[in-house]
Amino acid sequence: MFDQSPNKLVSIGYDFQGVHTMTVAPLGDSPEQDFEVQSVQGFRFGANFPVISQTNILVNLGVNYWESHYQMDNANQHPLAAALENQALRTTGVTATIFKPLNEIKYILFQGSANLSGDYFLPDFQPLNLTRYSATFIYGWKKHDRLMYGFGLSRTYRIGEANYIPVLLYNYTFPSREWGIEAAFPARANLRRNFNSRSLAFFGYELEGQSYHIGSIEGIGGIADPELRRTELRIRATFERSLKDFIWLSAQVGLRYNWNFNLDDGDFFRGFGDDQYALENSLENALYFNVSINLVSP
């Protein structure tokens, strides 16, 4: 499609959240407490490469690694706060994407991923039976070089726990080719501004989340299999520019809005409207920024 953001083959970045308050629920003998979080920061890496690239099918395989290190005052006063500060949250995953044209207009799109998320240390991973699986299937239409859309279903952990949600894919470039929309609703949506072929900006949001196995507090408070349901809505502005040829800089700033930071006992399908968590915590909203260097496709 015309003027879409370039596909990132390799991305190396840094993510930072500013000062905010974390309120943790009573756990065992510990009362509810407020902790001042000085920062949440971490390294992010992603790689995505085509393994089959033909006119009748495209197959990409990818890997990703994200981490979040919490720095806060008096974290040792509560087991969950101590786990977050001492061991951090990490996600390591693999992704497969298949794009299959059915004819000149219709297509199907499938994406599947497997992630290990928790408070483990590298290079020691947590057991593979804690792998969380997600998948998305979309049936769509490419009407012309400025419009592509589709409808589908996703099994996702973006809302912190396994759930099944409808998906709308919508990519559109306005006739002027200065503005466009790139959306995979409800996961993300952006209004795009193209300045030229080497620089562009986005204004929108993305929903980020996973279910993290917190192995360091197993059994505390009667929770045998603690899972931290972490979900955040990132309302943001992003600027991307080519530094040289296929090397691009991406800089992002915005508000991290807390959606879910509760503790459950086990990984299971919860469904919408079921909000009875084992332990309920909360985070203040915080400003954040993200910067990355990217190798993009030609």
PABA-829258 format. One record per residue (C-alpha): residue number from 1; chain; x, z, y. Coordinates in pm, 1 decimal. Layout:
NODE   k c       px       pz       py
NODE NUM A        X        Z        Y
...
This chain:
NODE   k c       px       pz       py
NODE   1 A      0.0      0.0      0.0
NODE   2 A    102.9    -60.7    360.8
NODE   3 A    295.1    210.4    546.7
NODE   4 A    255.5    494.1    296.1
NODE   5 A    519.3    765.4    283.2
NODE   6 A    809.0    665.1     55.9
NODE   7 A    820.5    805.5   -297.2
NODE   8 A   1079.6   1080.0   -331.1
NODE   9 A   1311.6   1028.3   -628.0
NODE  10 A   1525.2   1337.6   -564.1
NODE  11 A   1446.2   1623.4   -325.6
NODE  12 A   1660.7   1925.6   -239.4
NODE  13 A   1504.7   2173.0     -0.9
NODE  14 A   1478.1   2523.2    139.2
NODE  15 A   1153.7   2713.2    201.9
NODE  16 A   1115.4   3017.2    432.2
NODE  17 A    822.0   3245.4    519.6
NODE  18 A    843.5   3489.0    810.8
NODE  19 A    757.0   3856.9    849.6
NODE  20 A    423.5   3975.9    710.2
NODE  21 A    264.3   4277.5    538.3
NODE  22 A    200.0   4300.5    165.1
NODE  23 A    -62.6   4547.4     42.1
NODE  24 A    -32.1   4628.3   -328.2
NODE  25 A   -305.0   4795.4   -532.0
NODE  26 A   -248.6   5120.4   -722.7
NODE  27 A    -48.7   5056.9  -1038.6
NODE  28 A     -1.1   5347.6  -1277.3
NODE  29 A     79.5   5658.3  -1073.7
NODE  30 A    160.9   5459.4   -758.1
NODE  31 A    -99.0   5463.0   -477.5
NODE  32 A   -200.0   5160.1   -272.3
NODE  33 A     87.5   5084.1    -38.9
NODE  34 A    180.9   4855.6    247.7
NODE  35 A    521.5   4689.3    249.4
NODE  36 A    672.3   4496.5    537.6
NODE  37 A    806.3   4174.0    394.3
NODE  38 A   1100.0   4057.6    603.4
NODE  39 A   1105.7   3712.6    446.1
NODE  40 A   1018.9   3504.4    142.0
NODE  41 A   1269.8   3227.7     86.3
NODE  42 A   1408.6   3006.1   -182.0
NODE  43 A   1562.5   2683.4   -301.7
NODE  44 A   1343.2   2393.7   -416.7
NODE  45 A   1446.8   2096.0   -626.7
NODE  46 A   1251.4   1801.5   -758.2
NODE  47 A   1337.8   1473.5   -927.4
NODE  48 A   1105.6   1193.3  -1032.1
NODE  49 A   1224.3    870.1  -1193.6
NODE  50 A   1051.4    561.1  -1334.3
NODE  51 A   1115.1    514.1  -1707.8
NODE  52 A    880.7    215.4  -1744.6
NODE  53 A    816.2    -12.6  -1446.8
NODE  54 A    616.3   -320.3  -1535.5
NODE  55 A    329.3   -504.5  -1375.3
NODE  56 A     86.7   -373.7  -1637.7
NODE  57 A    203.9     -9.6  -1650.5
NODE  58 A    417.6    242.7  -1460.5
NODE  59 A    551.1    562.1  -1622.6
NODE  60 A    744.7    827.3  -1429.0
NODE  61 A    908.1   1144.7  -1559.7
NODE  62 A   1003.9   1433.2  -1335.6
NODE  63 A   1152.7   1782.8  -1327.9
NODE  64 A   1111.2   2058.1  -1069.7
NODE  65 A   1243.8   2402.8   -987.1
NODE  66 A   1110.7   2640.5   -718.2
NODE  67 A   1201.1   2999.0   -638.7
NODE  68 A   1070.8   3267.9   -400.9
NODE  69 A   1291.4   3566.9   -314.8
NODE  70 A   1112.0   3857.5   -146.9
NODE  71 A   1297.9   4084.0     94.6
NODE  72 A   1107.0   4397.6    194.4
NODE  73 A   1148.6   4761.7    288.9
NODE  74 A   1127.0   5038.0     24.9
NODE  75 A   1032.3   4799.6   -255.2
NODE  76 A   1140.8   5050.9   -520.2
NODE  77 A    835.6   5264.5   -437.4
NODE  78 A    604.5   5033.9   -634.1
NODE  79 A    674.6   4846.4   -962.8
NODE  80 A    522.8   4515.7   -850.3
NODE  81 A    707.1   4518.5   -516.5
NODE  82 A   1030.9   4604.9   -697.4
NODE  83 A    982.7   4317.2   -941.6
NODE  84 A    929.1   4070.4   -658.2
NODE  85 A   1236.6   4181.7   -466.1
NODE  86 A   1475.2   4233.9   -757.4
NODE  87 A   1387.0   3935.7   -972.9
NODE  88 A   1196.5   3688.8   -749.6
NODE  89 A    934.8   3436.1   -864.9
NODE  90 A   1046.7   3113.2  -1027.5
NODE  91 A    884.6   2796.8  -1158.3
NODE  92 A   1061.4   2543.1  -1380.4
NODE  93 A    866.3   2241.8  -1495.1
NODE  94 A    842.4   1885.0  -1619.5
NODE  95 A    591.5   1619.4  -1515.0
NODE  96 A    477.6   1284.0  -1653.9
NODE  97 A    278.7   1029.5  -1449.8
NODE  98 A    116.1    714.5  -1588.4
NODE  99 A    -37.7    445.6  -1365.7
NODE 100 A   -223.8    173.6  -1554.5
NODE 101 A   -388.2   -120.8  -1373.4
NODE 102 A   -698.4   -241.3  -1557.2
NODE 103 A   -730.6   -556.2  -1347.5
NODE 104 A   -654.6   -664.4   -990.6
NODE 105 A   -874.7   -388.5   -847.0
NODE 106 A   -936.4   -108.3  -1098.2
NODE 107 A   -681.4    136.3  -1234.5
NODE 108 A   -644.0    466.9  -1417.3
NODE 109 A   -397.7    739.4  -1324.7
NODE 110 A   -287.6   1029.9  -1544.8
NODE 111 A    -52.3   1313.8  -1459.9
NODE 112 A     44.1   1599.6  -1689.4
NODE 113 A    280.8   1890.0  -1629.7
NODE 114 A    422.3   2191.7  -1812.0
NODE 115 A    558.6   2486.6  -1614.4
NODE 116 A    727.2   2818.1  -1687.6
NODE 117 A    643.1   3053.5  -1401.6
NODE 118 A    744.6   3417.8  -1378.1
NODE 119 A    997.4   3679.1  -1270.4
NODE 120 A   1274.0   3564.2  -1505.7
NODE 121 A   1642.0   3523.4  -1429.5
NODE 122 A   1831.9   3198.0  -1473.1
NODE 123 A   1966.0   3077.8  -1707.8
NODE 124 A   1751.6   3306.8  -1927.8
NODE 125 A   1399.7   3163.1  -1936.0
NODE 126 A   1089.7   3344.0  -2048.7
NODE 127 A    941.6   3256.8  -2392.5
NODE 128 A    804.5   2903.8  -2425.8
NODE 129 A    465.4   3034.1  -2536.3
NODE 130 A    416.0   3133.0  -2170.6
NODE 131 A    422.2   2767.3  -2064.0
NODE 132 A    126.7   2670.9  -1844.1
NODE 133 A    -14.9   2319.0  -1880.0
NODE 134 A   -192.2   2113.4  -1614.3
NODE 135 A   -337.7   1762.4  -1622.4
NODE 136 A   -522.8   1521.7  -1393.6
NODE 137 A   -711.5   1202.9  -1480.8
NODE 138 A   -835.8    960.7  -1213.0
NODE 139 A  -1031.9    634.9  -1234.1
NODE 140 A   -993.7    433.0   -918.7
NODE 141 A  -1005.7    114.4   -717.5
NODE 142 A   -751.6    -58.7   -495.4
NODE 143 A   -973.2   -261.6   -262.6
NODE 144 A   -687.1   -410.7    -59.9
NODE 145 A   -338.9   -323.4     70.2
NODE 146 A   -481.4    -65.7    312.3
NODE 147 A   -736.2    112.3     89.3
NODE 148 A   -703.1    283.8   -247.2
NODE 149 A   -933.9    553.1   -384.1
NODE 150 A  -1039.9    717.2   -708.4
NODE 151 A  -1235.3   1000.7   -869.4
NODE 152 A  -1134.4   1228.7  -1151.6
NODE 153 A  -1096.2   1572.6  -1304.1
NODE 154 A   -805.1   1814.7  -1299.1
NODE 155 A   -703.9   2116.1  -1504.2
NODE 156 A   -489.7   2300.9  -1253.8
NODE 157 A   -316.6   2627.3  -1168.5
NODE 158 A   -303.4   2554.5   -795.8
NODE 159 A   -571.2   2819.4   -743.5
NODE 160 A   -361.1   3075.4   -929.8
NODE 161 A   -540.0   3063.8  -1263.3
NODE 162 A   -643.2   2789.2  -1501.9
NODE 163 A   -948.3   2608.0  -1370.9
NODE 164 A  -1119.9   2269.6  -1387.0
NODE 165 A  -1203.5   2093.1  -1062.0
NODE 166 A  -1314.5   1744.2   -950.6
NODE 167 A  -1054.8   1534.1   -767.4
NODE 168 A  -1083.9   1269.4   -496.4
NODE 169 A   -785.5   1040.3   -434.3
NODE 170 A   -804.3    855.8   -101.5
NODE 171 A   -528.9    654.3     68.0
NODE 172 A   -617.5    449.4    372.7
NODE 173 A   -421.1    276.7    649.3
NODE 174 A   -610.5    188.3    966.8
NODE 175 A   -601.9   -175.0   1087.1
NODE 176 A   -354.2    -86.5   1364.5
NODE 177 A   -118.0     40.7   1089.0
NODE 178 A    -14.0    326.2   1318.9
NODE 179 A   -240.0    583.6   1149.2
NODE 180 A   -343.8    653.7    794.3
NODE 181 A   -487.0    909.2    552.5
NODE 182 A   -317.8   1030.5    234.8
NODE 183 A   -530.7   1272.2     32.3
NODE 184 A   -566.4   1409.5   -317.5
NODE 185 A   -853.0   1644.7   -241.7
NODE 186 A   -876.5   1942.7   -281.6
NODE 187 A   -502.6   1983.6   -351.4
NODE 188 A   -384.5   1823.4    -24.3
NODE 189 A   -490.7   1600.2    262.7
NODE 190 A   -288.1   1454.9    549.2
NODE 191 A   -341.9   1242.5    856.5
NODE 192 A    -36.0   1016.3    881.4
NODE 193 A    122.7    877.1   1198.2
NODE 194 A    364.7    587.3   1154.9
NODE 195 A    606.2    555.0   1446.0
NODE 196 A    810.8    279.6   1281.7
NODE 197 A    948.7    193.5    937.7
NODE 198 A   1204.1    477.8    960.2
NODE 199 A    998.8    770.1   1090.3
NODE 200 A    651.5    916.6   1039.4
NODE 201 A    458.1   1241.0   1077.8
NODE 202 A    179.9   1417.4    887.3
NODE 203 A    -83.2   1670.6    992.7
NODE 204 A   -279.9   1844.0    720.2
NODE 205 A   -268.0   2098.2    443.0
NODE 206 A   -159.3   2157.7     82.9
NODE 207 A   -275.3   2412.2   -171.4
NODE 208 A     14.0   2565.6   -367.0
NODE 209 A    -20.0   2804.4   -657.9
NODE 210 A     72.1   2913.0  -1008.2
NODE 211 A     11.0   3196.3  -1251.6
NODE 212 A    335.6   3395.1  -1283.9
NODE 213 A    406.9   3611.7  -1585.7
NODE 214 A    555.7   3938.7  -1450.8
NODE 215 A    738.7   4053.8  -1762.1
NODE 216 A    923.7   4339.7  -1592.0
NODE 217 A    603.1   4545.0  -1553.1
NODE 218 A    441.1   4484.8  -1892.6
NODE 219 A    234.0   4784.5  -2000.7
NODE 220 A    228.4   4952.3  -1659.3
NODE 221 A   -121.7   5059.3  -1554.3
NODE 222 A   -256.5   4951.8  -1892.5
NODE 223 A   -183.0   4582.8  -1823.1
NODE 224 A    -33.8   4439.8  -2141.8
NODE 225 A     17.2   4082.6  -2018.8
NODE 226 A     51.0   4087.2  -1636.0
NODE 227 A     -8.9   3756.3  -1458.5
NODE 228 A     26.3   3727.4  -1080.5
NODE 229 A   -234.7   3481.0   -948.5
NODE 230 A    -51.6   3339.6   -650.3
NODE 231 A   -228.4   3080.7   -433.8
NODE 232 A   -155.7   2986.1    -73.6
NODE 233 A   -301.1   2731.8    164.0
NODE 234 A    -32.5   2569.7    379.6
NODE 235 A   -164.9   2425.7    706.6
NODE 236 A    122.0   2221.1    842.0
NODE 237 A    284.4   1949.0   1046.1
NODE 238 A    558.5   1741.3    884.4
NODE 239 A    811.1   1500.1   1031.8
NODE 240 A   1008.2   1261.8    809.3
NODE 241 A   1285.0   1025.6    914.0
NODE 242 A   1537.8    800.5    744.2
NODE 243 A   1890.5    925.5    809.7
NODE 244 A   2058.4    631.5    641.5
NODE 245 A   1912.8    368.1    410.2
NODE 246 A   1726.2    559.7    135.4
NODE 247 A   1828.1    910.4    248.1
NODE 248 A   1544.5   1082.1    434.5
NODE 249 A   1507.8   1415.2    613.0
NODE 250 A   1177.8   1604.4    590.0
NODE 251 A   1099.9   1899.9    820.3
NODE 252 A    778.6   2097.6    787.9
NODE 253 A    633.6   2388.6    986.9
NODE 254 A    300.3   2563.7    963.7
NODE 255 A     90.4   2862.6    860.4
NODE 256 A     90.8   3004.9    507.9
NODE 257 A   -262.8   3135.0    451.3
NODE 258 A   -298.1   3378.6    161.2
NODE 259 A   -569.9   3273.3    -85.5
NODE 260 A   -487.9   3484.0   -391.2
NODE 261 A   -218.5   3736.9   -478.8
NODE 262 A   -393.9   3942.2   -744.9
NODE 263 A   -280.5   4070.1  -1083.0
NODE 264 A   -465.6   3985.9  -1404.4
NODE 265 A   -420.4   4086.0  -1767.3
NODE 266 A   -343.9   3761.7  -1950.6
NODE 267 A   -382.8   3389.3  -1892.6
NODE 268 A   -742.3   3270.1  -1929.8
NODE 269 A  -1011.4   3052.4  -1775.7
NODE 270 A  -1178.6   3253.8  -1502.5
NODE 271 A  -1417.6   3011.2  -1334.5
NODE 272 A  -1537.5   3016.3   -976.4
NODE 273 A  -1712.2   3326.5   -849.6
NODE 274 A  -1550.7   3560.2  -1104.2
NODE 275 A  -1338.1   3781.0   -877.6
NODE 276 A  -1292.3   4094.3  -1088.3
NODE 277 A   -914.0   4111.3  -1108.4
NODE 278 A   -723.0   4385.9  -1285.5
NODE 279 A   -543.9   4480.1   -961.9
NODE 280 A   -617.9   4333.6   -621.3
NODE 281 A   -339.9   4283.7   -368.4
NODE 282 A   -327.2   4107.3    -34.6
NODE 283 A    -80.2   3937.0    198.1
NODE 284 A    -94.7   3885.0    570.2
NODE 285 A    -74.9   3523.3    675.1
NODE 286 A    270.4   3411.2    786.1
NODE 287 A    445.6   3129.4    963.7
NODE 288 A    674.0   2920.3    746.1
NODE 289 A    906.1   2623.4    751.9
NODE 290 A   1048.4   2391.5    490.3
NODE 291 A   1334.4   2145.1    522.2
NODE 292 A   1461.6   1900.4    260.4
NODE 293 A   1693.7   1606.3    205.5
NODE 294 A   1537.1   1331.4     -6.4
NODE 295 A   1649.2   1020.7   -188.3
NODE 296 A   1352.2    782.5   -175.4
NODE 297 A   1263.2    469.7   -368.0
NODE 298 A   1364.4    134.6   -213.3
